[in-house]
Amino acid sequence: MHASRLSPDHPGEILLDQFLLPHQESMAQLARALDEPLSRIQELISGRGRITEAMAMKLAHHYGVAAKFWLNLQLRFDHQASLC
């Protein structure tokens, strides 16, 4: 019997579910607050974008969560994806 592996959520999904929605913040509002193009936020939320060091720093400053939190989400996602 094989143990099923649950892939971690994409960092964009966590950003949406645990930060944007609870704060009632739109992607456009976040883009303006981070001084990022809306398209970059949309790519991240949709799972096509990545958390870079620069983005992690901006998110950390905006939400008061360590940049390492965001980078670890991306690293964990990338690692799990490489195993599939």
C-alpha positions as a Python dict, from the first residue, in 0.01 Angstrom:
ca = {
    (1, 'M'): (0, 0, 0),
    (2, 'H'): (138, 338, -100),
    (3, 'A'): (105, 640, 120),
    (4, 'S'): (-50, 923, -75),
    (5, 'R'): (152, 1240, -83),
    (6, 'L'): (-35, 1560, -36),
    (7, 'S'): (123, 1838, -231),
    (8, 'P'): (153, 2162, -42),
    (9, 'D'): (-63, 2454, -142),
    (10, 'H'): (89, 2699, -384),
    (11, 'P'): (205, 3013, -200),
    (12, 'G'): (-45, 3216, -402),
    (13, 'E'): (-331, 3005, -268),
    (14, 'I'): (-212, 3069, 87),
    (15, 'L'): (-178, 3440, 12),
    (16, 'L'): (-537, 3447, -110),
    (17, 'D'): (-697, 3227, 157),
    (18, 'Q'): (-505, 3342, 464),
    (19, 'F'): (-427, 3704, 387),
    (20, 'L'): (-628, 3868, 108),
    (21, 'L'): (-969, 3724, 190),
    (22, 'P'): (-952, 3771, 570),
    (23, 'H'): (-829, 4129, 522),
    (24, 'Q'): (-1096, 4192, 256),
    (25, 'E'): (-817, 4312, 30),
    (26, 'S'): (-839, 4288, -348),
    (27, 'M'): (-555, 4185, -575),
    (28, 'A'): (-553, 4540, -714),
    (29, 'Q'): (-520, 4686, -364),
    (30, 'L'): (-233, 4451, -286),
    (31, 'A'): (-61, 4534, -615),
    (32, 'R'): (-79, 4906, -534),
    (33, 'A'): (42, 4853, -176),
    (34, 'L'): (340, 4647, -294),
    (35, 'D'): (409, 4868, -596),
    (36, 'E'): (381, 4564, -821),
    (37, 'P'): (193, 4519, -1148),
    (38, 'L'): (-151, 4368, -1100),
    (39, 'S'): (-55, 4097, -1349),
    (40, 'R'): (222, 3978, -1116),
    (41, 'I'): (-21, 3943, -825),
    (42, 'Q'): (-273, 3765, -1049),
    (43, 'E'): (-4, 3521, -1166),
    (44, 'L'): (94, 3450, -808),
    (45, 'I'): (-264, 3394, -691),
    (46, 'S'): (-340, 3169, -989),
    (47, 'G'): (-38, 2948, -916),
    (48, 'R'): (164, 3058, -1219),
    (49, 'G'): (390, 3301, -1032),
    (50, 'R'): (658, 3250, -771),
    (51, 'I'): (756, 3416, -446),
    (52, 'T'): (1092, 3580, -512),
    (53, 'E'): (1312, 3728, -241),
    (54, 'A'): (1195, 4076, -338),
    (55, 'M'): (829, 3974, -325),
    (56, 'A'): (883, 3799, 9),
    (57, 'M'): (1026, 4119, 153),
    (58, 'K'): (733, 4325, 27),
    (59, 'L'): (477, 4077, 159),
    (60, 'A'): (660, 4061, 492),
    (61, 'H'): (648, 4437, 529),
    (62, 'H'): (284, 4460, 421),
    (63, 'Y'): (146, 4179, 639),
    (64, 'G'): (395, 4179, 926),
    (65, 'V'): (496, 3820, 858),
    (66, 'A'): (864, 3726, 821),
    (67, 'A'): (1002, 3711, 468),
    (68, 'K'): (1131, 3364, 555),
    (69, 'F'): (769, 3248, 593),
    (70, 'W'): (697, 3337, 230),
    (71, 'L'): (1024, 3196, 99),
    (72, 'N'): (972, 2870, 287),
    (73, 'L'): (626, 2833, 134),
    (74, 'Q'): (780, 2860, -211),
    (75, 'L'): (1068, 2625, -128),
    (76, 'R'): (832, 2365, 15),
    (77, 'F'): (606, 2388, -289),
    (78, 'D'): (900, 2361, -530),
    (79, 'H'): (1047, 2065, -344),
    (80, 'Q'): (718, 1877, -341),
    (81, 'A'): (660, 1952, -710),
    (82, 'S'): (1005, 1812, -795),
    (83, 'L'): (909, 1480, -636),
    (84, 'C'): (605, 1431, -856),
}
